[in-house]
Amino acid sequence: MKITLKRSVIGRPGYQVKTVHALGLKKIGDSREINDTPAIRGMVNTVKHLLEVEA
């Protein structure tokens, strides 16, 4: 699964900022290929409004 940070974390609640950083994303446009596990799915679902997800 490929995730890309599309929106800024500025002004977001702390738990959302920490979730985005835990996914390994720091700046807008950063992408990562990660394994599709239930834990990762939960993290992505928490900040889905900030990400673009490709299966």
PyMOL Python script that loads the backbone (N, CA, C, O; Angstrom):
from pymol import cmd

cmd.read_pdbstr("""\
ATOM      1  N   MET A   1       0.856  -1.166   0.000  1.00  0.00           N
ATOM      2  CA  MET A   1       0.000   0.000   0.000  1.00  0.00           C
ATOM      3  C   MET A   1       0.907   1.235   0.000  1.00  0.00           C
ATOM      4  O   MET A   1       1.888   1.297   0.741  1.00  0.00           O
ATOM      5  N   LYS A   2       0.568   2.205  -0.832  1.00  0.00           N
ATOM      6  CA  LYS A   2       1.349   3.441  -0.918  1.00  0.00           C
ATOM      7  C   LYS A   2       0.522   4.575  -0.333  1.00  0.00           C
ATOM      8  O   LYS A   2      -0.632   4.773  -0.711  1.00  0.00           O
ATOM      9  N   ILE A   3       1.127   5.330   0.605  1.00  0.00           N
ATOM     10  CA  ILE A   3       0.448   6.479   1.196  1.00  0.00           C
ATOM     11  C   ILE A   3       1.257   7.737   0.912  1.00  0.00           C
ATOM     12  O   ILE A   3       2.488   7.712   0.915  1.00  0.00           O
ATOM     13  N   THR A   4       0.557   8.828   0.668  1.00  0.00           N
ATOM     14  CA  THR A   4       1.186  10.118   0.379  1.00  0.00           C
ATOM     15  C   THR A   4       0.508  11.178   1.224  1.00  0.00           C
ATOM     16  O   THR A   4      -0.720  11.236   1.290  1.00  0.00           O
ATOM     17  N   LEU A   5       1.310  12.022   1.877  1.00  0.00           N
ATOM     18  CA  LEU A   5       0.770  13.134   2.668  1.00  0.00           C
ATOM     19  C   LEU A   5       0.362  14.247   1.708  1.00  0.00           C
ATOM     20  O   LEU A   5       1.203  14.793   0.993  1.00  0.00           O
ATOM     21  N   LYS A   6      -0.925  14.582   1.692  1.00  0.00           N
ATOM     22  CA  LYS A   6      -1.451  15.587   0.760  1.00  0.00           C
ATOM     23  C   LYS A   6      -1.824  16.900   1.428  1.00  0.00           C
ATOM     24  O   LYS A   6      -1.912  17.927   0.754  1.00  0.00           O
ATOM     25  N   ARG A   7      -2.046  16.890   2.745  1.00  0.00           N
ATOM     26  CA  ARG A   7      -2.437  18.109   3.453  1.00  0.00           C
ATOM     27  C   ARG A   7      -1.522  18.310   4.650  1.00  0.00           C
ATOM     28  O   ARG A   7      -0.974  17.347   5.184  1.00  0.00           O
ATOM     29  N   SER A   8      -1.358  19.541   5.067  1.00  0.00           N
ATOM     30  CA  SER A   8      -0.481  19.894   6.173  1.00  0.00           C
ATOM     31  C   SER A   8      -1.049  19.433   7.513  1.00  0.00           C
ATOM     32  O   SER A   8      -2.263  19.326   7.686  1.00  0.00           O
ATOM     33  N   VAL A   9      -0.144  19.162   8.457  1.00  0.00           N
ATOM     34  CA  VAL A   9      -0.549  18.798   9.815  1.00  0.00           C
ATOM     35  C   VAL A   9      -0.586  20.015  10.732  1.00  0.00           C
ATOM     36  O   VAL A   9      -0.896  19.888  11.917  1.00  0.00           O
ATOM     37  N   ILE A  10      -0.276  21.183  10.199  1.00  0.00           N
ATOM     38  CA  ILE A  10      -0.306  22.401  11.004  1.00  0.00           C
ATOM     39  C   ILE A  10      -1.739  22.671  11.455  1.00  0.00           C
ATOM     40  O   ILE A  10      -2.664  22.667  10.643  1.00  0.00           O
ATOM     41  N   GLY A  11      -1.913  22.903  12.741  1.00  0.00           N
ATOM     42  CA  GLY A  11      -3.220  23.196  13.287  1.00  0.00           C
ATOM     43  C   GLY A  11      -4.065  21.967  13.590  1.00  0.00           C
ATOM     44  O   GLY A  11      -5.203  22.094  14.041  1.00  0.00           O
ATOM     45  N   ARG A  12      -3.525  20.793  13.351  1.00  0.00           N
ATOM     46  CA  ARG A  12      -4.247  19.544  13.639  1.00  0.00           C
ATOM     47  C   ARG A  12      -4.007  19.142  15.089  1.00  0.00           C
ATOM     48  O   ARG A  12      -3.016  19.555  15.690  1.00  0.00           O
ATOM     49  N   PRO A  13      -4.905  18.338  15.655  1.00  0.00           N
ATOM     50  CA  PRO A  13      -4.692  17.850  17.027  1.00  0.00           C
ATOM     51  C   PRO A  13      -3.407  17.034  17.117  1.00  0.00           C
ATOM     52  O   PRO A  13      -2.970  16.437  16.134  1.00  0.00           O
ATOM     53  N   GLY A  14      -2.819  17.014  18.284  1.00  0.00           N
ATOM     54  CA  GLY A  14      -1.541  16.341  18.485  1.00  0.00           C
ATOM     55  C   GLY A  14      -1.543  14.880  18.101  1.00  0.00           C
ATOM     56  O   GLY A  14      -0.549  14.386  17.568  1.00  0.00           O
ATOM     57  N   TYR A  15      -2.643  14.164  18.360  1.00  0.00           N
ATOM     58  CA  TYR A  15      -2.670  12.740  18.035  1.00  0.00           C
ATOM     59  C   TYR A  15      -2.598  12.508  16.526  1.00  0.00           C
ATOM     60  O   TYR A  15      -2.055  11.497  16.081  1.00  0.00           O
ATOM     61  N   GLN A  16      -3.146  13.442  15.734  1.00  0.00           N
ATOM     62  CA  GLN A  16      -3.065  13.303  14.278  1.00  0.00           C
ATOM     63  C   GLN A  16      -1.650  13.575  13.786  1.00  0.00           C
ATOM     64  O   GLN A  16      -1.158  12.884  12.894  1.00  0.00           O
ATOM     65  N   VAL A  17      -0.999  14.570  14.359  1.00  0.00           N
ATOM     66  CA  VAL A  17       0.381  14.878  13.987  1.00  0.00           C
ATOM     67  C   VAL A  17       1.276  13.681  14.308  1.00  0.00           C
ATOM     68  O   VAL A  17       2.109  13.291  13.490  1.00  0.00           O
ATOM     69  N   LYS A  18       1.107  13.102  15.492  1.00  0.00           N
ATOM     70  CA  LYS A  18       1.915  11.954  15.893  1.00  0.00           C
ATOM     71  C   LYS A  18       1.648  10.744  15.016  1.00  0.00           C
ATOM     72  O   LYS A  18       2.567   9.982  14.715  1.00  0.00           O
ATOM     73  N   THR A  19       0.407  10.557  14.604  1.00  0.00           N
ATOM     74  CA  THR A  19       0.068   9.430  13.736  1.00  0.00           C
ATOM     75  C   THR A  19       0.736   9.578  12.374  1.00  0.00           C
ATOM     76  O   THR A  19       1.284   8.612  11.842  1.00  0.00           O
ATOM     77  N   VAL A  20       0.693  10.778  11.810  1.00  0.00           N
ATOM     78  CA  VAL A  20       1.336  11.019  10.509  1.00  0.00           C
ATOM     79  C   VAL A  20       2.837  10.774  10.610  1.00  0.00           C
ATOM     80  O   VAL A  20       3.427  10.167   9.716  1.00  0.00           O
ATOM     81  N   HIS A  21       3.459  11.239  11.691  1.00  0.00           N
ATOM     82  CA  HIS A  21       4.901  11.041  11.864  1.00  0.00           C
ATOM     83  C   HIS A  21       5.218   9.571  12.089  1.00  0.00           C
ATOM     84  O   HIS A  21       6.250   9.088  11.623  1.00  0.00           O
ATOM     85  N   ALA A  22       4.349   8.847  12.797  1.00  0.00           N
ATOM     86  CA  ALA A  22       4.562   7.416  13.026  1.00  0.00           C
ATOM     87  C   ALA A  22       4.478   6.631  11.717  1.00  0.00           C
ATOM     88  O   ALA A  22       5.098   5.576  11.581  1.00  0.00           O
ATOM     89  N   LEU A  23       3.714   7.145  10.760  1.00  0.00           N
ATOM     90  CA  LEU A  23       3.641   6.515   9.445  1.00  0.00           C
ATOM     91  C   LEU A  23       4.878   6.836   8.603  1.00  0.00           C
ATOM     92  O   LEU A  23       5.033   6.299   7.506  1.00  0.00           O
ATOM     93  N   GLY A  24       5.749   7.699   9.102  1.00  0.00           N
ATOM     94  CA  GLY A  24       6.990   8.025   8.406  1.00  0.00           C
ATOM     95  C   GLY A  24       6.882   9.176   7.436  1.00  0.00           C
ATOM     96  O   GLY A  24       7.737   9.335   6.564  1.00  0.00           O
ATOM     97  N   LEU A  25       5.842   9.985   7.572  1.00  0.00           N
ATOM     98  CA  LEU A  25       5.637  11.123   6.674  1.00  0.00           C
ATOM     99  C   LEU A  25       5.956  12.410   7.418  1.00  0.00           C
ATOM    100  O   LEU A  25       5.529  12.598   8.557  1.00  0.00           O
ATOM    101  N   LYS A  26       6.708  13.299   6.770  1.00  0.00           N
ATOM    102  CA  LYS A  26       7.112  14.529   7.431  1.00  0.00           C
ATOM    103  C   LYS A  26       6.633  15.778   6.712  1.00  0.00           C
ATOM    104  O   LYS A  26       6.189  16.736   7.346  1.00  0.00           O
ATOM    105  N   LYS A  27       6.724  15.767   5.377  1.00  0.00           N
ATOM    106  CA  LYS A  27       6.357  16.950   4.605  1.00  0.00           C
ATOM    107  C   LYS A  27       5.280  16.602   3.588  1.00  0.00           C
ATOM    108  O   LYS A  27       5.106  15.437   3.231  1.00  0.00           O
ATOM    109  N   ILE A  28       4.563  17.609   3.127  1.00  0.00           N
ATOM    110  CA  ILE A  28       3.567  17.398   2.081  1.00  0.00           C
ATOM    111  C   ILE A  28       4.277  16.834   0.852  1.00  0.00           C
ATOM    112  O   ILE A  28       5.311  17.349   0.427  1.00  0.00           O
ATOM    113  N   GLY A  29       3.710  15.779   0.295  1.00  0.00           N
ATOM    114  CA  GLY A  29       4.303  15.137  -0.877  1.00  0.00           C
ATOM    115  C   GLY A  29       5.124  13.911  -0.538  1.00  0.00           C
ATOM    116  O   GLY A  29       5.464  13.136  -1.431  1.00  0.00           O
ATOM    117  N   ASP A  30       5.453  13.713   0.738  1.00  0.00           N
ATOM    118  CA  ASP A  30       6.192  12.515   1.147  1.00  0.00           C
ATOM    119  C   ASP A  30       5.343  11.280   0.908  1.00  0.00           C
ATOM    120  O   ASP A  30       4.140  11.289   1.170  1.00  0.00           O
ATOM    121  N   SER A  31       5.970  10.205   0.405  1.00  0.00           N
ATOM    122  CA  SER A  31       5.277   8.945   0.153  1.00  0.00           C
ATOM    123  C   SER A  31       6.034   7.806   0.786  1.00  0.00           C
ATOM    124  O   SER A  31       7.249   7.869   0.979  1.00  0.00           O
ATOM    125  N   ARG A  32       5.286   6.751   1.109  1.00  0.00           N
ATOM    126  CA  ARG A  32       5.888   5.529   1.647  1.00  0.00           C
ATOM    127  C   ARG A  32       5.118   4.328   1.156  1.00  0.00           C
ATOM    128  O   ARG A  32       3.895   4.367   1.015  1.00  0.00           O
ATOM    129  N   GLU A  33       5.847   3.258   0.899  1.00  0.00           N
ATOM    130  CA  GLU A  33       5.252   1.953   0.611  1.00  0.00           C
ATOM    131  C   GLU A  33       5.271   1.195   1.925  1.00  0.00           C
ATOM    132  O   GLU A  33       6.340   0.975   2.494  1.00  0.00           O
ATOM    133  N   ILE A  34       4.108   0.791   2.419  1.00  0.00           N
ATOM    134  CA  ILE A  34       4.041   0.076   3.685  1.00  0.00           C
ATOM    135  C   ILE A  34       3.161  -1.157   3.534  1.00  0.00           C
ATOM    136  O   ILE A  34       2.295  -1.218   2.661  1.00  0.00           O
ATOM    137  N   ASN A  35       3.399  -2.141   4.403  1.00  0.00           N
ATOM    138  CA  ASN A  35       2.589  -3.358   4.407  1.00  0.00           C
ATOM    139  C   ASN A  35       1.189  -3.043   4.905  1.00  0.00           C
ATOM    140  O   ASN A  35       1.001  -2.203   5.785  1.00  0.00           O
ATOM    141  N   ASP A  36       0.221  -3.722   4.337  1.00  0.00           N
ATOM    142  CA  ASP A  36      -1.183  -3.501   4.689  1.00  0.00           C
ATOM    143  C   ASP A  36      -1.554  -4.426   5.850  1.00  0.00           C
ATOM    144  O   ASP A  36      -1.955  -5.571   5.640  1.00  0.00           O
ATOM    145  N   THR A  37      -1.416  -3.916   7.075  1.00  0.00           N
ATOM    146  CA  THR A  37      -1.775  -4.679   8.266  1.00  0.00           C
ATOM    147  C   THR A  37      -2.930  -3.972   8.972  1.00  0.00           C
ATOM    148  O   THR A  37      -3.182  -2.798   8.703  1.00  0.00           O
ATOM    149  N   PRO A  38      -3.632  -4.659   9.866  1.00  0.00           N
ATOM    150  CA  PRO A  38      -4.731  -4.009  10.580  1.00  0.00           C
ATOM    151  C   PRO A  38      -4.285  -2.786  11.384  1.00  0.00           C
ATOM    152  O   PRO A  38      -5.019  -1.801  11.460  1.00  0.00           O
ATOM    153  N   ALA A  39      -3.100  -2.836  11.982  1.00  0.00           N
ATOM    154  CA  ALA A  39      -2.599  -1.700  12.761  1.00  0.00           C
ATOM    155  C   ALA A  39      -2.358  -0.490  11.862  1.00  0.00           C
ATOM    156  O   ALA A  39      -2.727   0.631  12.212  1.00  0.00           O
ATOM    157  N   ILE A  40      -1.744  -0.716  10.714  1.00  0.00           N
ATOM    158  CA  ILE A  40      -1.477   0.376   9.770  1.00  0.00           C
ATOM    159  C   ILE A  40      -2.789   0.919   9.217  1.00  0.00           C
ATOM    160  O   ILE A  40      -2.944   2.130   9.061  1.00  0.00           O
ATOM    161  N   ARG A  41      -3.739   0.020   8.917  1.00  0.00           N
ATOM    162  CA  ARG A  41      -5.058   0.453   8.425  1.00  0.00           C
ATOM    163  C   ARG A  41      -5.730   1.387   9.428  1.00  0.00           C
ATOM    164  O   ARG A  41      -6.335   2.385   9.034  1.00  0.00           O
ATOM    165  N   GLY A  42      -5.630   1.072  10.721  1.00  0.00           N
ATOM    166  CA  GLY A  42      -6.222   1.919  11.745  1.00  0.00           C
ATOM    167  C   GLY A  42      -5.570   3.286  11.790  1.00  0.00           C
ATOM    168  O   GLY A  42      -6.253   4.298  11.942  1.00  0.00           O
ATOM    169  N   MET A  43      -4.240   3.322  11.656  1.00  0.00           N
ATOM    170  CA  MET A  43      -3.526   4.604  11.648  1.00  0.00           C
ATOM    171  C   MET A  43      -3.927   5.430  10.435  1.00  0.00           C
ATOM    172  O   MET A  43      -4.168   6.632  10.545  1.00  0.00           O
ATOM    173  N   VAL A  44      -3.997   4.780   9.279  1.00  0.00           N
ATOM    174  CA  VAL A  44      -4.370   5.485   8.047  1.00  0.00           C
ATOM    175  C   VAL A  44      -5.801   6.002   8.163  1.00  0.00           C
ATOM    176  O   VAL A  44      -6.094   7.116   7.729  1.00  0.00           O
ATOM    177  N   ASN A  45      -6.686   5.205   8.741  1.00  0.00           N
ATOM    178  CA  ASN A  45      -8.078   5.614   8.886  1.00  0.00           C
ATOM    179  C   ASN A  45      -8.214   6.836   9.798  1.00  0.00           C
ATOM    180  O   ASN A  45      -9.116   7.653   9.608  1.00  0.00           O
ATOM    181  N   THR A  46      -7.328   6.964  10.781  1.00  0.00           N
ATOM    182  CA  THR A  46      -7.354   8.100  11.702  1.00  0.00           C
ATOM    183  C   THR A  46      -7.055   9.417  10.986  1.00  0.00           C
ATOM    184  O   THR A  46      -7.620  10.455  11.333  1.00  0.00           O
ATOM    185  N   VAL A  47      -6.181   9.377  10.003  1.00  0.00           N
ATOM    186  CA  VAL A  47      -5.772  10.617   9.306  1.00  0.00           C
ATOM    187  C   VAL A  47      -6.065  10.537   7.812  1.00  0.00           C
ATOM    188  O   VAL A  47      -5.350  11.138   7.011  1.00  0.00           O
ATOM    189  N   LYS A  48      -7.103   9.805   7.430  1.00  0.00           N
ATOM    190  CA  LYS A  48      -7.412   9.604   6.002  1.00  0.00           C
ATOM    191  C   LYS A  48      -7.703  10.902   5.270  1.00  0.00           C
ATOM    192  O   LYS A  48      -7.532  10.976   4.053  1.00  0.00           O
ATOM    193  N   HIS A  49      -8.146  11.938   5.999  1.00  0.00           N
ATOM    194  CA  HIS A  49      -8.439  13.220   5.362  1.00  0.00           C
ATOM    195  C   HIS A  49      -7.166  13.985   4.980  1.00  0.00           C
ATOM    196  O   HIS A  49      -7.235  14.975   4.251  1.00  0.00           O
ATOM    197  N   LEU A  50      -6.009  13.533   5.469  1.00  0.00           N
ATOM    198  CA  LEU A  50      -4.736  14.187   5.153  1.00  0.00           C
ATOM    199  C   LEU A  50      -3.923  13.407   4.119  1.00  0.00           C
ATOM    200  O   LEU A  50      -2.938  13.916   3.584  1.00  0.00           O
ATOM    201  N   LEU A  51      -4.342  12.167   3.841  1.00  0.00           N
ATOM    202  CA  LEU A  51      -3.549  11.270   3.005  1.00  0.00           C
ATOM    203  C   LEU A  51      -4.227  10.927   1.700  1.00  0.00           C
ATOM    204  O   LEU A  51      -5.436  11.082   1.533  1.00  0.00           O
ATOM    205  N   GLU A  52      -3.396  10.451   0.769  1.00  0.00           N
ATOM    206  CA  GLU A  52      -3.882   9.801  -0.432  1.00  0.00           C
ATOM    207  C   GLU A  52      -3.375   8.371  -0.354  1.00  0.00           C
ATOM    208  O   GLU A  52      -2.179   8.145  -0.168  1.00  0.00           O
ATOM    209  N   VAL A  53      -4.275   7.404  -0.494  1.00  0.00           N
ATOM    210  CA  VAL A  53      -3.925   6.004  -0.324  1.00  0.00           C
ATOM    211  C   VAL A  53      -4.131   5.278  -1.638  1.00  0.00           C
ATOM    212  O   VAL A  53      -5.182   5.395  -2.269  1.00  0.00           O
ATOM    213  N   GLU A  54      -3.104   4.515  -2.052  1.00  0.00           N
ATOM    214  CA  GLU A  54      -3.190   3.675  -3.243  1.00  0.00           C
ATOM    215  C   GLU A  54      -2.987   2.240  -2.804  1.00  0.00           C
ATOM    216  O   GLU A  54      -1.992   1.926  -2.152  1.00  0.00           O
ATOM    217  N   ALA A  55      -3.903   1.377  -3.147  1.00  0.00           N
ATOM    218  CA  ALA A  55      -3.839  -0.022  -2.718  1.00  0.00           C
ATOM    219  C   ALA A  55      -2.765  -0.803  -3.431  1.00  0.00           C
ATOM    220  O   ALA A  55      -2.594  -1.994  -3.173  1.00  0.00           O
TER     221      ALA A  55
END
""", "prot")
cmd.dss("prot")
cmd.show_as("cartoon", "prot")
cmd.util.cbc("prot")
cmd.orient("prot")
